[in-house]
Amino acid sequence: MVQEVYIDLYFLINASMDLLCLMITAALLHRSVSRLRVCLAATLGGAYAVASLLLGPGGVWGVLLDLTLSLGMCATAFGIKRTRLWPLVRCAAVHLLVSAVMGGVMTALYTLLNRLHLPLETLEGDGLSTWTFALLTGVSGIVTLCGGRFLGFSRKTKRLTLTASLFGREVTLSAMVDSGNLLRDPVSGRAVIVADLARLKPILPPALFHAYESGDFSLWLSSHEQAKRIRPIPTRTASGEGLLFAMVPDRLTLTEGALSYPADYLLAAAVLGETAQGFDAVIPPA
């Protein structure tokens, strides 16, 4: 049996599905995306679908290519560097799951429409009209997104605005509350906000910024006046134990909606990367 396939339509359908899957993945993982990057990644997925149709790789090689494609699409869409392997694998795993669920939901809905014999000028033979495909895709996307949130892939992030005053200068940062931030000063018991080093650079003295960059605080701590503004905070991670140096701010203000209030935290600087989900600072829970 000879089957006629329109390559341009086949590419468009697959690219559209990949775009929707990537956007759902971003929503579930609370990742910000660039329109250009996500469209480029979807185009890559559409081109791969056409190449697979023509070349037909199967078996183990087909599975490996699919996995590689998902990694490449996520790296492209979310701008994840190759050195950050875990965030990339996590995104790719959720993307593959979203794609699988989307495909399953669409198949189930198509079967249901067939059994209900609805007058949608669609179900003639093996054909599927454009409007019905769009309907199935939209409903599948909603079901997948809601299902992912129900199962805990997505959690509501509490967003705040942090205004920090240090060394006579002030900066405003977007912040998230993260229950994983349990850092506290062992002496005073004050909790520690971790802010992105690059965002704090404009208000830090050059010597202190260099200390955070290099990890060597010996020169800064040699001065009593400077040392009393710094608190060593013990940290424990998967890679071992260490110290994070936190600063005593002149003033901190948190804004939530229309409400602003002073906050009593220490402020540490670090390279947050992907861990802060696009925010400038991570605040411990109250």
N, C-alpha and C positions, 0 to 999 in steps of 0.2 A: 504494500500500500504506500503510495507516494503522498507525503504530507507537505503542503505549501506553507512556508514560513516567511513572513515579511521581516527582514533583518532590522529595518529601521524601527518598526513597531515593537519588535522583540527587545531591542536595546532600550527604547523609551520606557517600556513597562518595567524592565528589571532595574533601570536606573532610578525610576520613581519609587519602586519598592525599597531599594537600598537607601534612598534619601529618607523615606519615612522610618525605616528601621534605625538609622543613625540618629534621627531626631528623637525617637522614643528612648533610645539608649542614653542620649544626653540628658533627657528629662528624668529618667530613672536614677542616673548617677549624679545629677545636679552639676553637670559640666557645661561650661559656656562654650559655644562653638562659633566659628567664623563662617559666614554664609559662603564665602568663596571656597574655604577648605572643605566644607561638608558637601558642596556641589561637585567639587573635584573628586572627592572620595566616591560619591554616588556614580559619577561618570566612569570612574575606574571599575566599579562593580558592574555597570551595564556593559562595558567593553569586555570584561572577563566572561560574562554570561554568553555574549555572542561568540567569543573565542572557544568557550567550552562546547557550545552547540556545534561549531564547525569542526573542531579538532577531536571532541569527544573523549577527554581523559577520564578514566574511570578507576575503580578499585582504590587501592591504597594511595596511589599518586593523586587521584582526584580528591580524596579527603585531605591530603597534605596541602594541595593547592588551595582548597577552600579555606583551610585554617590560615594559610599564609596570606590569602586575600583579606580575610577578616582583620588580621593584624595590621596589614598595610592600609586598609580603609580607616581603621580607628586611629592609627598614627597620623594619617593625613587629615582626617576630620577634626581631631582634637589636639593636633600639634604636639603629640607626646614624643619625646626624644627616645632614641633607641636605648639610651643608658638607663631609662626609667622603665625597667622590664615589668614590674608588678602592676603598675597602673595600666600599662598597655595590655597585658594579659587579662586583667579584670574587665577592661572595656570590651575586648574581643570576645570574652566569654559571655558577657551580657548581650552583646550584639548578635552572637550566634543563637543564643536562647530566644531573643526577640524575633529573629528571622524564622526560627523553627515554629514558634508559637503563631506568628503571623500566617505562615503557610498552612498550619493546621487549622486555624480558625477560618481562613478563606475556603479551604476544602470542605469543612463542615457546613459553612453557610451555603455554599454552592449546592451541596447535596440536599440541604433542607429546602432550598428554593425549588429544586427539581421535584421533590416529593410533594410540595405544596401546590405545584402547578400554577404559580402566579403569572399573570399576564405581563411579563417584562420584556417581551420580544427578544429574549436572550437565549433561551435554552433550546435552540433549534439544532438538533444533532449534537456535535461537540463544540459548537461555537459559544462565544461569550461576548456580549456587546460591550462597548466601551463604557456606557453608563452603568451597566451592572458590575463591571470590573471596578469602577470607581467607588460604587456603593459598597461592594465587598471589602475593598481595601480600607475605606474609611471606617467601617464598623470593626474590622479586624484590628486596625490601629488603636481604636478606643478600647476595645476589649483587652488587648495586650498591655496597654499603658495602665489601665485600671487594675488588671490582674497583677502586674508587677508591683504596683504600689501596695496592693492588698497583701501580697506575700512578703513585703518588707524590703523590696529592692530600693524603694525610695522613702525617705523620711523627710518630714518638714524641717527645714533649717531655719532656726531663729536668727534673723538678721538685725544687726544693730549698726549704728554709726559711732565710731570712736574718735574723739578729739583728744589728742595727746599734746601736752606742753612739756618740752624738755629743753634745758639750757637756754631758756628765753625765747625759744621758737615753738611754733605750733603746726601740727599736721592733722588732717582729717582722713580717717581710714574706714573702709567698709569692713565689717567684722561679722563673724559667725560664732554662735555658742556651740562648743563641742564638748560633749561629756568625756571624750578621751583625753582632754587636757586636765591633768590632775596635779600639775606642778605647783608647789608651794615652797615658800621660804621656811626652812626648818627652824629658824630663830623666831621670826615674828608671826609665822603662820599665814602671811599674806599670800593670796593666790597670784599666779603669774599669767599675764596676757603675753602671747607670742605674736609678734608682728613681723612682717616681711622686711628684711634688711634693706632692700632696695627702696622701699617706700619710706623708710625712716632716714635714709641718707641725707636729705636736705636739712634735717634738724640735728644731726649728730656732729660733734666736733670731728674733724678729719682723723685725729689720732684714735678716737674711740671707734670710728667706722673701720679703720684699718685693723684694730684689735679684733673686732667681730669677724672681719674677712679672713684674717690669718689664724685666729684662735689663740693668739699670744697677747695676754693682757698684762704682762709683766711691766711694761713701760707705763701704761695707764695707772696701774695700781701702785707704782712707786711714789706717787704724790698722794698725801693724806687727803687733801681736799677732793681729789678726783676719786680716790678709793672709797670714800664714804658714800658715793652715789651708786655704788655697784654692790650687788648681792650674789654670791655664788649659790646656784640652785642645783642640787643633786638630781641627775636624770638617770633613768633606766630604760633601755631600749632592747630590741632583739639582738643588737650587735654588742651590747655590753653596757657598762655604767660610765658616767661622765659628769661634767659640770656644764651648766648653762648660766651665763652671766646675765643677770637682770638689773635693770636700772630703776632707781627711785625717781619717778616722774615729778615734775613741778605740780602738774594737775592733770587729771583724767576726767573726761565727761562722756557719758554714754547717752545716746539718743535712740529712743524706740518710739517710732511714730511721731506724735507731737510732744512726747514727754522726754525731757532731758534731766539728767541727774548726775551728781559727782560720783566717782567710783574710786575705791581704795584697792588698787592692784599695783604690783610691780610690772615692769614692762621689759620683756626680753626681745632681742632681735635675732632672727634666723632666716635662712633661705627656705621658704615654705614650699615652693614648687607646686606640685599637684595636690599636696595634702590638704590645702585650705580651700579647694574647690573654686578657685578664682577670687577668694576674699583676700584682704590685706592683713587681717589679724584673726587670731583664734582666741576666744574668750572662754575661760572655764565656767561651768554651770554654777549658778548661785547656790 
